[in-house]
Amino acid sequence: MLRKYPGMLPDLEFMFDCVDWPVVSAGQYNRLDGDVDPPPLFRYCGNDATLDIVFPDWSFWGW
């Protein structure tokens, strides 16, 4: 990707947590002042009370 689009990709960091339970509580970041954004944490599972970004585990289906 870097070779195909040199100088065009922003510097990003992603966090992946490979445990099933979500941890980024929506209640901690549902403030009106909006000073603090939730961390972009990718995880296998989520629910309505959390802000974890759910992504599929392709390795599970490939066994």
PyMOL Python script that loads the backbone (N, CA, C, O; Angstrom):
from pymol import cmd

cmd.read_pdbstr("""\
ATOM      1  N   MET A   1       0.818  -1.176   0.000  1.00  0.00           N
ATOM      2  CA  MET A   1       0.000   0.000   0.000  1.00  0.00           C
ATOM      3  C   MET A   1       0.873   1.255   0.000  1.00  0.00           C
ATOM      4  O   MET A   1       0.584   2.223  -0.702  1.00  0.00           O
ATOM      5  N   LEU A   2       1.940   1.226   0.791  1.00  0.00           N
ATOM      6  CA  LEU A   2       2.824   2.386   0.836  1.00  0.00           C
ATOM      7  C   LEU A   2       3.543   2.601  -0.494  1.00  0.00           C
ATOM      8  O   LEU A   2       3.784   3.739  -0.895  1.00  0.00           O
ATOM      9  N   ARG A   3       3.884   1.507  -1.178  1.00  0.00           N
ATOM     10  CA  ARG A   3       4.531   1.646  -2.482  1.00  0.00           C
ATOM     11  C   ARG A   3       3.558   2.124  -3.553  1.00  0.00           C
ATOM     12  O   ARG A   3       3.938   2.870  -4.455  1.00  0.00           O
ATOM     13  N   LYS A   4       2.328   1.703  -3.455  1.00  0.00           N
ATOM     14  CA  LYS A   4       1.334   2.074  -4.458  1.00  0.00           C
ATOM     15  C   LYS A   4       0.903   3.537  -4.311  1.00  0.00           C
ATOM     16  O   LYS A   4       0.617   4.199  -5.309  1.00  0.00           O
ATOM     17  N   TYR A   5       0.855   4.043  -3.080  1.00  0.00           N
ATOM     18  CA  TYR A   5       0.418   5.414  -2.817  1.00  0.00           C
ATOM     19  C   TYR A   5       1.474   6.159  -1.998  1.00  0.00           C
ATOM     20  O   TYR A   5       1.195   6.537  -0.860  1.00  0.00           O
ATOM     21  N   PRO A   6       2.668   6.382  -2.532  1.00  0.00           N
ATOM     22  CA  PRO A   6       3.737   7.032  -1.755  1.00  0.00           C
ATOM     23  C   PRO A   6       3.353   8.456  -1.350  1.00  0.00           C
ATOM     24  O   PRO A   6       2.918   9.260  -2.175  1.00  0.00           O
ATOM     25  N   GLY A   7       3.525   8.742  -0.074  1.00  0.00           N
ATOM     26  CA  GLY A   7       3.253  10.076   0.445  1.00  0.00           C
ATOM     27  C   GLY A   7       1.775  10.430   0.559  1.00  0.00           C
ATOM     28  O   GLY A   7       1.443  11.558   0.924  1.00  0.00           O
ATOM     29  N   MET A   8       0.884   9.494   0.256  1.00  0.00           N
ATOM     30  CA  MET A   8      -0.548   9.798   0.256  1.00  0.00           C
ATOM     31  C   MET A   8      -1.297   9.205   1.449  1.00  0.00           C
ATOM     32  O   MET A   8      -2.458   9.545   1.677  1.00  0.00           O
ATOM     33  N   LEU A   9      -0.651   8.326   2.211  1.00  0.00           N
ATOM     34  CA  LEU A   9      -1.326   7.701   3.351  1.00  0.00           C
ATOM     35  C   LEU A   9      -0.964   8.427   4.640  1.00  0.00           C
ATOM     36  O   LEU A   9       0.215   8.668   4.897  1.00  0.00           O
ATOM     37  N   PRO A  10      -1.957   8.779   5.458  1.00  0.00           N
ATOM     38  CA  PRO A  10      -1.653   9.454   6.720  1.00  0.00           C
ATOM     39  C   PRO A  10      -0.996   8.492   7.707  1.00  0.00           C
ATOM     40  O   PRO A  10      -1.121   7.273   7.592  1.00  0.00           O
ATOM     41  N   ASP A  11      -0.305   9.064   8.661  1.00  0.00           N
ATOM     42  CA  ASP A  11       0.328   8.277   9.718  1.00  0.00           C
ATOM     43  C   ASP A  11      -0.753   7.885  10.720  1.00  0.00           C
ATOM     44  O   ASP A  11      -1.299   8.747  11.408  1.00  0.00           O
ATOM     45  N   LEU A  12      -1.064   6.598  10.807  1.00  0.00           N
ATOM     46  CA  LEU A  12      -2.127   6.105  11.675  1.00  0.00           C
ATOM     47  C   LEU A  12      -1.609   5.023  12.605  1.00  0.00           C
ATOM     48  O   LEU A  12      -0.649   4.316  12.298  1.00  0.00           O
ATOM     49  N   GLU A  13      -2.261   4.916  13.732  1.00  0.00           N
ATOM     50  CA  GLU A  13      -1.994   3.810  14.646  1.00  0.00           C
ATOM     51  C   GLU A  13      -3.313   3.126  14.949  1.00  0.00           C
ATOM     52  O   GLU A  13      -4.323   3.788  15.189  1.00  0.00           O
ATOM     53  N   PHE A  14      -3.304   1.803  14.939  1.00  0.00           N
ATOM     54  CA  PHE A  14      -4.483   1.021  15.252  1.00  0.00           C
ATOM     55  C   PHE A  14      -4.174   0.120  16.434  1.00  0.00           C
ATOM     56  O   PHE A  14      -3.063  -0.393  16.564  1.00  0.00           O
ATOM     57  N   MET A  15      -5.158  -0.067  17.287  1.00  0.00           N
ATOM     58  CA  MET A  15      -5.011  -0.991  18.409  1.00  0.00           C
ATOM     59  C   MET A  15      -5.981  -2.140  18.214  1.00  0.00           C
ATOM     60  O   MET A  15      -7.178  -1.930  18.020  1.00  0.00           O
ATOM     61  N   PHE A  16      -5.459  -3.352  18.268  1.00  0.00           N
ATOM     62  CA  PHE A  16      -6.279  -4.556  18.177  1.00  0.00           C
ATOM     63  C   PHE A  16      -6.158  -5.302  19.491  1.00  0.00           C
ATOM     64  O   PHE A  16      -5.054  -5.538  19.980  1.00  0.00           O
ATOM     65  N   ASP A  17      -7.278  -5.668  20.054  1.00  0.00           N
ATOM     66  CA  ASP A  17      -7.293  -6.464  21.275  1.00  0.00           C
ATOM     67  C   ASP A  17      -8.010  -7.760  20.944  1.00  0.00           C
ATOM     68  O   ASP A  17      -9.182  -7.745  20.567  1.00  0.00           O
ATOM     69  N   CYS A  18      -7.331  -8.857  21.079  1.00  0.00           N
ATOM     70  CA  CYS A  18      -7.864 -10.152  20.641  1.00  0.00           C
ATOM     71  C   CYS A  18      -8.531 -10.928  21.768  1.00  0.00           C
ATOM     72  O   CYS A  18      -8.414 -12.151  21.838  1.00  0.00           O
ATOM     73  N   VAL A  19      -9.223 -10.226  22.639  1.00  0.00           N
ATOM     74  CA  VAL A  19      -9.998 -10.839  23.711  1.00  0.00           C
ATOM     75  C   VAL A  19     -11.464 -10.583  23.387  1.00  0.00           C
ATOM     76  O   VAL A  19     -11.780  -9.597  22.721  1.00  0.00           O
ATOM     77  N   ASP A  20     -12.351 -11.438  23.836  1.00  0.00           N
ATOM     78  CA  ASP A  20     -13.753 -11.352  23.435  1.00  0.00           C
ATOM     79  C   ASP A  20     -14.547 -10.215  24.070  1.00  0.00           C
ATOM     80  O   ASP A  20     -15.440  -9.677  23.416  1.00  0.00           O
ATOM     81  N   TRP A  21     -14.268  -9.829  25.293  1.00  0.00           N
ATOM     82  CA  TRP A  21     -15.136  -8.862  25.957  1.00  0.00           C
ATOM     83  C   TRP A  21     -14.722  -7.428  25.622  1.00  0.00           C
ATOM     84  O   TRP A  21     -13.534  -7.103  25.643  1.00  0.00           O
ATOM     85  N   PRO A  22     -15.711  -6.560  25.310  1.00  0.00           N
ATOM     86  CA  PRO A  22     -15.422  -5.159  25.008  1.00  0.00           C
ATOM     87  C   PRO A  22     -15.068  -4.374  26.271  1.00  0.00           C
ATOM     88  O   PRO A  22     -15.530  -4.718  27.360  1.00  0.00           O
ATOM     89  N   VAL A  23     -14.260  -3.331  26.139  1.00  0.00           N
ATOM     90  CA  VAL A  23     -13.798  -2.590  27.309  1.00  0.00           C
ATOM     91  C   VAL A  23     -13.990  -1.082  27.231  1.00  0.00           C
ATOM     92  O   VAL A  23     -13.918  -0.417  28.265  1.00  0.00           O
ATOM     93  N   VAL A  24     -14.229  -0.518  26.068  1.00  0.00           N
ATOM     94  CA  VAL A  24     -14.373   0.932  25.944  1.00  0.00           C
ATOM     95  C   VAL A  24     -15.830   1.298  26.238  1.00  0.00           C
ATOM     96  O   VAL A  24     -16.686   1.201  25.359  1.00  0.00           O
ATOM     97  N   SER A  25     -16.103   1.711  27.451  1.00  0.00           N
ATOM     98  CA  SER A  25     -17.462   1.995  27.896  1.00  0.00           C
ATOM     99  C   SER A  25     -17.978   3.285  27.263  1.00  0.00           C
ATOM    100  O   SER A  25     -17.309   4.317  27.310  1.00  0.00           O
ATOM    101  N   ALA A  26     -19.169   3.221  26.672  1.00  0.00           N
ATOM    102  CA  ALA A  26     -19.769   4.395  26.036  1.00  0.00           C
ATOM    103  C   ALA A  26     -20.077   5.476  27.064  1.00  0.00           C
ATOM    104  O   ALA A  26     -20.038   6.663  26.739  1.00  0.00           O
ATOM    105  N   GLY A  27     -20.382   5.085  28.295  1.00  0.00           N
ATOM    106  CA  GLY A  27     -20.685   6.055  29.344  1.00  0.00           C
ATOM    107  C   GLY A  27     -19.526   6.970  29.689  1.00  0.00           C
ATOM    108  O   GLY A  27     -19.743   8.096  30.135  1.00  0.00           O
ATOM    109  N   GLN A  28     -18.310   6.511  29.493  1.00  0.00           N
ATOM    110  CA  GLN A  28     -17.131   7.324  29.787  1.00  0.00           C
ATOM    111  C   GLN A  28     -16.905   8.402  28.734  1.00  0.00           C
ATOM    112  O   GLN A  28     -16.242   9.399  29.018  1.00  0.00           O
ATOM    113  N   TYR A  29     -17.432   8.231  27.537  1.00  0.00           N
ATOM    114  CA  TYR A  29     -17.155   9.157  26.439  1.00  0.00           C
ATOM    115  C   TYR A  29     -18.410   9.830  25.921  1.00  0.00           C
ATOM    116  O   TYR A  29     -18.367  10.459  24.864  1.00  0.00           O
ATOM    117  N   ASN A  30     -19.507   9.724  26.613  1.00  0.00           N
ATOM    118  CA  ASN A  30     -20.766  10.327  26.199  1.00  0.00           C
ATOM    119  C   ASN A  30     -20.956  11.661  26.921  1.00  0.00           C
ATOM    120  O   ASN A  30     -22.006  11.913  27.511  1.00  0.00           O
ATOM    121  N   ARG A  31     -19.946  12.497  26.867  1.00  0.00           N
ATOM    122  CA  ARG A  31     -19.993  13.784  27.550  1.00  0.00           C
ATOM    123  C   ARG A  31     -20.374  14.877  26.562  1.00  0.00           C
ATOM    124  O   ARG A  31     -20.087  14.777  25.369  1.00  0.00           O
ATOM    125  N   LEU A  32     -21.016  15.912  27.064  1.00  0.00           N
ATOM    126  CA  LEU A  32     -21.424  17.018  26.199  1.00  0.00           C
ATOM    127  C   LEU A  32     -20.253  17.881  25.769  1.00  0.00           C
ATOM    128  O   LEU A  32     -20.283  18.476  24.692  1.00  0.00           O
ATOM    129  N   ASP A  33     -19.205  17.958  26.611  1.00  0.00           N
ATOM    130  CA  ASP A  33     -18.065  18.810  26.256  1.00  0.00           C
ATOM    131  C   ASP A  33     -17.244  18.216  25.104  1.00  0.00           C
ATOM    132  O   ASP A  33     -16.637  18.961  24.336  1.00  0.00           O
ATOM    133  N   GLY A  34     -17.221  16.910  24.981  1.00  0.00           N
ATOM    134  CA  GLY A  34     -16.547  16.249  23.872  1.00  0.00           C
ATOM    135  C   GLY A  34     -15.049  16.452  23.815  1.00  0.00           C
ATOM    136  O   GLY A  34     -14.457  16.387  22.737  1.00  0.00           O
ATOM    137  N   ASP A  35     -14.416  16.702  24.973  1.00  0.00           N
ATOM    138  CA  ASP A  35     -12.970  16.942  24.998  1.00  0.00           C
ATOM    139  C   ASP A  35     -12.155  15.699  24.667  1.00  0.00           C
ATOM    140  O   ASP A  35     -11.106  15.790  24.030  1.00  0.00           O
ATOM    141  N   VAL A  36     -12.635  14.546  25.097  1.00  0.00           N
ATOM    142  CA  VAL A  36     -11.862  13.323  24.937  1.00  0.00           C
ATOM    143  C   VAL A  36     -12.602  12.362  24.015  1.00  0.00           C
ATOM    144  O   VAL A  36     -13.749  11.997  24.277  1.00  0.00           O
ATOM    145  N   ASP A  37     -11.945  11.958  22.944  1.00  0.00           N
ATOM    146  CA  ASP A  37     -12.520  10.969  22.036  1.00  0.00           C
ATOM    147  C   ASP A  37     -12.184   9.565  22.528  1.00  0.00           C
ATOM    148  O   ASP A  37     -11.131   9.364  23.133  1.00  0.00           O
ATOM    149  N   PRO A  38     -13.047   8.606  22.284  1.00  0.00           N
ATOM    150  CA  PRO A  38     -12.726   7.231  22.685  1.00  0.00           C
ATOM    151  C   PRO A  38     -11.572   6.687  21.850  1.00  0.00           C
ATOM    152  O   PRO A  38     -11.418   7.062  20.688  1.00  0.00           O
ATOM    153  N   PRO A  39     -10.773   5.819  22.425  1.00  0.00           N
ATOM    154  CA  PRO A  39      -9.680   5.230  21.644  1.00  0.00           C
ATOM    155  C   PRO A  39     -10.235   4.306  20.563  1.00  0.00           C
ATOM    156  O   PRO A  39     -11.210   3.595  20.804  1.00  0.00           O
ATOM    157  N   PRO A  40      -9.633   4.305  19.385  1.00  0.00           N
ATOM    158  CA  PRO A  40     -10.096   3.415  18.310  1.00  0.00           C
ATOM    159  C   PRO A  40      -9.579   1.999  18.538  1.00  0.00           C
ATOM    160  O   PRO A  40      -8.555   1.605  17.979  1.00  0.00           O
ATOM    161  N   LEU A  41     -10.289   1.244  19.354  1.00  0.00           N
ATOM    162  CA  LEU A  41      -9.856  -0.100  19.726  1.00  0.00           C
ATOM    163  C   LEU A  41     -10.673  -1.139  18.970  1.00  0.00           C
ATOM    164  O   LEU A  41     -11.891  -1.219  19.132  1.00  0.00           O
ATOM    165  N   PHE A  42     -10.004  -1.927  18.149  1.00  0.00           N
ATOM    166  CA  PHE A  42     -10.657  -2.989  17.381  1.00  0.00           C
ATOM    167  C   PHE A  42     -10.709  -4.256  18.222  1.00  0.00           C
ATOM    168  O   PHE A  42      -9.743  -4.598  18.904  1.00  0.00           O
ATOM    169  N   ARG A  43     -11.848  -4.955  18.169  1.00  0.00           N
ATOM    170  CA  ARG A  43     -12.061  -6.118  19.011  1.00  0.00           C
ATOM    171  C   ARG A  43     -13.016  -7.076  18.319  1.00  0.00           C
ATOM    172  O   ARG A  43     -13.742  -6.680  17.407  1.00  0.00           O
ATOM    173  N   TYR A  44     -13.020  -8.321  18.743  1.00  0.00           N
ATOM    174  CA  TYR A  44     -13.891  -9.335  18.151  1.00  0.00           C
ATOM    175  C   TYR A  44     -15.357  -9.163  18.516  1.00  0.00           C
ATOM    176  O   TYR A  44     -16.225  -9.535  17.726  1.00  0.00           O
ATOM    177  N   CYS A  45     -15.665  -8.608  19.694  1.00  0.00           N
ATOM    178  CA  CYS A  45     -17.038  -8.516  20.165  1.00  0.00           C
ATOM    179  C   CYS A  45     -17.365  -7.098  20.605  1.00  0.00           C
ATOM    180  O   CYS A  45     -16.473  -6.305  20.904  1.00  0.00           O
ATOM    181  N   GLY A  46     -18.644  -6.794  20.639  1.00  0.00           N
ATOM    182  CA  GLY A  46     -19.104  -5.498  21.108  1.00  0.00           C
ATOM    183  C   GLY A  46     -20.530  -5.596  21.573  1.00  0.00           C
ATOM    184  O   GLY A  46     -21.166  -6.643  21.449  1.00  0.00           O
ATOM    185  N   ASN A  47     -21.038  -4.494  22.114  1.00  0.00           N
ATOM    186  CA  ASN A  47     -22.443  -4.428  22.516  1.00  0.00           C
ATOM    187  C   ASN A  47     -22.874  -2.964  22.515  1.00  0.00           C
ATOM    188  O   ASN A  47     -22.081  -2.077  22.203  1.00  0.00           O
ATOM    189  N   ASP A  48     -24.134  -2.719  22.865  1.00  0.00           N
ATOM    190  CA  ASP A  48     -24.674  -1.358  22.807  1.00  0.00           C
ATOM    191  C   ASP A  48     -24.085  -0.422  23.861  1.00  0.00           C
ATOM    192  O   ASP A  48     -24.192   0.797  23.723  1.00  0.00           O
ATOM    193  N   ALA A  49     -23.474  -0.960  24.900  1.00  0.00           N
ATOM    194  CA  ALA A  49     -22.932  -0.142  25.980  1.00  0.00           C
ATOM    195  C   ALA A  49     -21.456   0.194  25.781  1.00  0.00           C
ATOM    196  O   ALA A  49     -20.857   0.870  26.617  1.00  0.00           O
ATOM    197  N   THR A  50     -20.872  -0.269  24.691  1.00  0.00           N
ATOM    198  CA  THR A  50     -19.441  -0.044  24.472  1.00  0.00           C
ATOM    199  C   THR A  50     -19.186   0.552  23.094  1.00  0.00           C
ATOM    200  O   THR A  50     -20.042   0.507  22.211  1.00  0.00           O
ATOM    201  N   LEU A  51     -17.989   1.112  22.929  1.00  0.00           N
ATOM    202  CA  LEU A  51     -17.614   1.769  21.676  1.00  0.00           C
ATOM    203  C   LEU A  51     -16.483   1.053  20.946  1.00  0.00           C
ATOM    204  O   LEU A  51     -15.889   1.612  20.025  1.00  0.00           O
ATOM    205  N   ASP A  52     -16.185  -0.161  21.344  1.00  0.00           N
ATOM    206  CA  ASP A  52     -15.159  -0.936  20.648  1.00  0.00           C
ATOM    207  C   ASP A  52     -15.581  -1.120  19.181  1.00  0.00           C
ATOM    208  O   ASP A  52     -16.768  -1.269  18.888  1.00  0.00           O
ATOM    209  N   ILE A  53     -14.618  -1.110  18.280  1.00  0.00           N
ATOM    210  CA  ILE A  53     -14.901  -1.294  16.855  1.00  0.00           C
ATOM    211  C   ILE A  53     -14.794  -2.781  16.554  1.00  0.00           C
ATOM    212  O   ILE A  53     -13.717  -3.370  16.648  1.00  0.00           O
ATOM    213  N   VAL A  54     -15.901  -3.370  16.197  1.00  0.00           N
ATOM    214  CA  VAL A  54     -15.948  -4.821  15.996  1.00  0.00           C
ATOM    215  C   VAL A  54     -15.399  -5.177  14.613  1.00  0.00           C
ATOM    216  O   VAL A  54     -15.764  -4.566  13.609  1.00  0.00           O
ATOM    217  N   PHE A  55     -14.517  -6.176  14.582  1.00  0.00           N
ATOM    218  CA  PHE A  55     -14.011  -6.694  13.313  1.00  0.00           C
ATOM    219  C   PHE A  55     -14.086  -8.217  13.357  1.00  0.00           C
ATOM    220  O   PHE A  55     -13.945  -8.811  14.426  1.00  0.00           O
ATOM    221  N   PRO A  56     -14.306  -8.849  12.219  1.00  0.00           N
ATOM    222  CA  PRO A  56     -14.464 -10.304  12.204  1.00  0.00           C
ATOM    223  C   PRO A  56     -13.146 -11.036  12.410  1.00  0.00           C
ATOM    224  O   PRO A  56     -12.079 -10.538  12.053  1.00  0.00           O
ATOM    225  N   ASP A  57     -13.239 -12.209  12.984  1.00  0.00           N
ATOM    226  CA  ASP A  57     -12.079 -13.088  13.169  1.00  0.00           C
ATOM    227  C   ASP A  57     -12.103 -14.136  12.067  1.00  0.00           C
ATOM    228  O   ASP A  57     -12.716 -15.193  12.208  1.00  0.00           O
ATOM    229  N   TRP A  58     -11.428 -13.827  10.970  1.00  0.00           N
ATOM    230  CA  TRP A  58     -11.426 -14.766   9.839  1.00  0.00           C
ATOM    231  C   TRP A  58     -10.740 -16.074  10.159  1.00  0.00           C
ATOM    232  O   TRP A  58     -11.064 -17.099   9.560  1.00  0.00           O
ATOM    233  N   SER A  59      -9.794 -16.066  11.094  1.00  0.00           N
ATOM    234  CA  SER A  59      -9.065 -17.298  11.403  1.00  0.00           C
ATOM    235  C   SER A  59      -9.982 -18.327  12.064  1.00  0.00           C
ATOM    236  O   SER A  59      -9.736 -19.529  11.956  1.00  0.00           O
ATOM    237  N   PHE A  60     -11.024 -17.879  12.740  1.00  0.00           N
ATOM    238  CA  PHE A  60     -11.943 -18.809  13.377  1.00  0.00           C
ATOM    239  C   PHE A  60     -12.607 -19.718  12.360  1.00  0.00           C
ATOM    240  O   PHE A  60     -12.755 -20.916  12.600  1.00  0.00           O
ATOM    241  N   TRP A  61     -13.007 -19.164  11.234  1.00  0.00           N
ATOM    242  CA  TRP A  61     -13.714 -19.930  10.206  1.00  0.00           C
ATOM    243  C   TRP A  61     -12.755 -20.713   9.316  1.00  0.00           C
ATOM    244  O   TRP A  61     -13.193 -21.565   8.543  1.00  0.00           O
ATOM    245  N   GLY A  62     -11.471 -20.443   9.412  1.00  0.00           N
ATOM    246  CA  GLY A  62     -10.517 -21.102   8.540  1.00  0.00           C
ATOM    247  C   GLY A  62      -9.871 -22.349   9.135  1.00  0.00           C
ATOM    248  O   GLY A  62      -8.985 -22.939   8.516  1.00  0.00           O
ATOM    249  N   TRP A  63     -10.306 -22.759  10.332  1.00  0.00           N
ATOM    250  CA  TRP A  63      -9.672 -23.915  10.980  1.00  0.00           C
ATOM    251  C   TRP A  63      -9.992 -25.158  10.265  1.00  0.00           C
ATOM    252  O   TRP A  63      -9.546 -26.233  10.666  1.00  0.00           O
TER     253      TRP A  63
END
""", "prot")
cmd.dss("prot")
cmd.show_as("cartoon", "prot")
cmd.util.cbc("prot")
cmd.orient("prot")
